[in-house]
């Protein structure tokens, strides 16, 4: 998404200085700063319950396959208990 905002000259100069120091873009510095604001973060997803009380976190940005289930079962000596 693209957005145009107004920033005072001193603030922009500070952002630009950080971008140069980090060999990054002004856009990247602003995105990083905004992502660290706790009020703007998406709430963490609750863990998914699997048999016997074990919990795993699932992210909507990552695929979760049966191979992952089998790996978790093996890691927790749970194969075939579900």
Secondary structure, DSSP 8 states (H G I E B T S, - for coil): --------HHHHHHHHHHHHHTT--HHHHHHHHHHT-GGGS------EE-GGG-EE---TTS---HHHHHHHHHHTT-TT--
